Amino acid sequence: PAYRLSGLLMLLPALERSVELFLQTMEVKRLFRCFPFHDKIYKIIDGQ
């Protein structure tokens, strides 16, 4: 059990980073939603 717990504790920073990255991505999407021309920018970035 202690070995398994230490493995889980080692995963916590990676999980925290991925959650942080996800939240930052959502924040950027919310900011882009404020601009009326964001669809064109998104298509350009997406390569369409």
MARBA-3410 file (N, C-alpha, C, O; in Angstrom, 1 decimal):
48
0.8,-1.2,0.0,0.0,0.0,0.0,0.9,1.3,0.0,0.5,2.3,-0.7 ~ 2.0,1.2,0.7,2.8,2.4,0.8,3.4,2.7,-0.6,3.6,3.9,-1.0 ~ 3.8,1.7,-1.3,4.4,1.8,-2.6,3.4,2.4,-3.6,3.8,3.3,-4.4 ~ 2.2,1.9,-3.5,1.1,2.4,-4.4,0.8,3.9,-4.0,0.6,4.7,-4.9 ~ 0.8,4.2,-2.8,0.6,5.6,-2.4,1.6,6.5,-2.9,1.3,7.6,-3.3
2.9,6.1,-2.8,4.0,6.9,-3.3,3.9,7.1,-4.8,4.2,8.2,-5.3 ~ 3.4,6.1,-5.5,3.2,6.2,-6.9,2.1,7.3,-7.2,2.3,8.0,-8.2 ~ 1.1,7.2,-6.5,0.0,8.2,-6.7,0.5,9.6,-6.3,0.1,10.6,-7.0 ~ 1.3,9.7,-5.3,1.8,11.1,-4.9,2.7,11.6,-6.0,2.7,12.8,-6.2 ~ 3.4,10.7,-6.7,4.3,11.2,-7.7,3.5,11.7,-8.9,3.9,12.5,-9.7
2.3,11.2,-9.1,1.4,11.6,-10.2,0.7,12.9,-10.0,0.3,13.6,-10.9 ~ 0.6,13.3,-8.7,-0.1,14.5,-8.4,0.4,15.8,-9.1,-0.4,16.5,-9.7 ~ 1.7,16.0,-9.1,2.2,17.2,-9.8,1.9,17.2,-11.3,1.5,18.3,-11.9 ~ 1.9,16.1,-12.0,1.6,16.0,-13.4,0.1,16.2,-13.6,-0.3,16.9,-14.6 ~ -0.7,15.7,-12.7,-2.1,15.9,-12.8,-2.4,17.4,-12.6,-3.3,18.0,-13.3
-1.8,18.0,-11.6,-2.0,19.4,-11.4,-1.6,20.3,-12.6,-2.3,21.2,-12.9 ~ -0.5,19.9,-13.2,0.0,20.7,-14.4,-1.0,20.5,-15.6,-1.3,21.5,-16.2 ~ -1.6,19.3,-15.8,-2.5,19.1,-16.9,-3.8,19.9,-16.6,-4.4,20.4,-17.5 ~ -4.2,19.9,-15.3,-5.5,20.6,-15.0,-5.2,22.1,-15.2,-6.1,22.8,-15.8 ~ -4.0,22.6,-14.8,-3.7,24.0,-15.0,-3.7,24.4,-16.5,-4.2,25.4,-16.9
-3.1,23.5,-17.3,-3.0,23.7,-18.8,-4.4,23.7,-19.4,-4.7,24.5,-20.2 ~ -5.3,22.8,-18.9,-6.7,22.8,-19.4,-7.4,24.1,-19.0,-8.1,24.6,-19.9 ~ -7.2,24.6,-17.8,-7.9,25.8,-17.4,-7.4,27.0,-18.2,-8.2,27.9,-18.6 ~ -6.1,27.0,-18.5,-5.5,28.1,-19.3,-6.1,28.0,-20.7,-6.4,29.1,-21.3 ~ -6.2,26.9,-21.3,-6.8,26.7,-22.6,-8.2,27.2,-22.6,-8.7,27.9,-23.6
-9.0,26.9,-21.6,-10.4,27.3,-21.5,-10.5,28.8,-21.4,-11.3,29.5,-22.0 ~ -9.5,29.4,-20.6,-9.5,30.9,-20.5,-9.2,31.5,-21.8,-9.8,32.5,-22.2 ~ -8.3,31.0,-22.6,-7.9,31.5,-23.9,-9.2,31.4,-24.8,-9.5,32.4,-25.6 ~ -9.8,30.3,-24.8,-11.0,30.2,-25.6,-12.1,31.2,-25.3,-12.8,31.7,-26.1 ~ -12.2,31.4,-24.0,-13.2,32.4,-23.5,-12.8,33.8,-24.0,-13.7,34.6,-24.3
-11.5,34.1,-23.9,-11.1,35.4,-24.4,-11.4,35.6,-25.9,-11.8,36.6,-26.4 ~ -11.1,34.5,-26.7,-11.3,34.6,-28.1,-12.8,34.7,-28.4,-13.1,35.3,-29.5 ~ -13.6,34.2,-27.6,-15.1,34.3,-27.8,-15.5,35.8,-27.8,-16.6,36.1,-28.4 ~ -14.8,36.6,-27.1,-15.2,38.0,-27.0,-15.0,38.7,-28.4,-15.7,39.7,-28.6 ~ -14.1,38.2,-29.2,-13.9,38.9,-30.5,-14.8,38.4,-31.5,-15.0,37.2,-31.7
-15.5,39.3,-32.3,-16.4,38.8,-33.4,-15.7,38.1,-34.5,-16.3,37.3,-35.2 ~ -14.4,38.3,-34.7,-13.7,37.7,-35.8,-12.9,36.4,-35.4,-12.1,36.0,-36.2 ~ -13.2,35.9,-34.3,-12.5,34.8,-33.8,-12.7,33.5,-34.6,-11.8,32.7,-34.7 ~ -13.8,33.4,-35.3,-14.0,32.2,-36.2,-13.0,32.2,-37.3,-12.4,31.1,-37.6 ~ -12.7,33.3,-37.9,-11.7,33.4,-39.0,-10.3,33.0,-38.4,-9.6,32.2,-39.1
-10.0,33.6,-37.3,-8.7,33.3,-36.7,-8.6,31.8,-36.4,-7.5,31.2,-36.6 ~ -9.6,31.3,-35.8,-9.6,29.8,-35.5,-9.4,29.0,-36.7,-8.7,28.0,-36.6 ~ -10.1,29.3,-37.8,-10.0,28.5,-39.0,-8.6,28.6,-39.6,-8.0,27.7,-40.1 ~ -8.0,29.8,-39.5,-6.6,30.0,-40.0,-5.6,29.2,-39.1,-4.8,28.5,-39.7 ~ -5.8,29.2,-37.8,-4.9,28.5,-36.9,-5.1,27.0,-37.1,-4.2,26.2,-37.1
-6.4,26.6,-37.3,-6.7,25.2,-37.5,-6.3,24.7,-38.9,-6.3,23.5,-39.1 ~ -6.0,25.6,-39.8,-5.5,25.2,-41.1,-6.7,24.9,-42.1,-6.5,24.1,-43.0 ~ -7.8,25.5,-41.9,-8.9,25.2,-42.8,-9.0,26.3,-43.9,-9.9,26.3,-44.7
END
